[in-house]
Amino acid sequence: MPSTAGVICSNTTSSSTKMDWVSPTGLGAVDWVEEHTLTLLLEPWTLLTTRDTDTFHKVAVREETRQVESEPYGELKTLYEEAVHRLVQHDVAQACRPPPPPLEVARSPAMWSAVPERYRGYRLGSLLGHRTELQHFTSFLQDNTASIHLACWQDIENYRRIPHKDKAQREDKSRLIKDKYLNRKYFFGPDSPATRQQQEEVMCLAGGWGRLLHDRLCAPVLVDIQSIIRNHIETRWLPVFLTTPEFNERQQQRVRQVKGTWMTSAGEILALRRALLNPRHVSSVPALRLAEGRLPGE
């Protein structure tokens, strides 16, 4: 039978060993192992949570296009294409249409009463068909600081003659016309050839000031502006030009040249007729003798 003292001693030794393991020195070792384990697990744990977060924030996007070919949709598509085609045809017809006759505005009786009767049928087209006289008219307008009217009309006319396929050239010319003429210094200014009502009509036809500045000029607007400027030239400046002594002198000189040419031709015809009636002259001309069937020297 073992002694009690031996049992007590053994238990005491075992208890002492357990107490040593959980002593402060032993607790420090456990903390170090735990901290080291957590440090090792931190990186994979962080990587895992980051990957889950990225996956969570990603939304799968799938683009899918479906063509609806129902009967109502087909009808609407056909109507739209027809409408676009009609608009294109209308724009082409407007651009190719010849300009309308100038606006009929009452002329100043005082200005036209001084024009000789034989010149009162003159219009801008009469000068455009005569290059030399058009140059004189341009110089006349420059001397009176009014050449911008004719320059504007000619620039618009040149723009309307540019083929539609030359889009870059038409765009540049349109921008030049807007920058140079369609501003408050000329057409929409106090010295404009258009009245206040005509300016408002052009603005309305163009769709407003913003569209007039940024969009390409359309054919109806250009035709309207041309008609206004042409009428201004023919009512204000053309009668003054027709009454200048220089213009009258050029016309008189032209008439004298025509009469002189006609008289010279008439005189030559009479002289030839007299020569043909003279047998001696006829016999001396080989060409006439050939015409009579006789060879030279016979």
Secondary structure, DSSP 8 states (H G I E B T S, - for coil): ---HHHHHHHHHHHHHHHHHHTSHHHHHHHHHHHHHHHHHHHHHHHHHHHHHHHHHH-------------HHHHHHHHHHHHHHHHHHHHHHHHHHS-----------HHHHTTS-GGGTT--HHHHHT-HHHHHHHHHHHHHTT-HHHHHHHHHHHHHHTS-TT-HHHHHHHHHHHHHHTSSTTTTTSTT-SS-HHHHHHHHHHHTSHHHHHHS---HHHHHHHHHHHHHHIIIIIHHHHHTSHHHHHHHHHHHHHHHHHHHHHHHHHHHHHHHHH-HHHHHT-HHHHHHTT--TT-
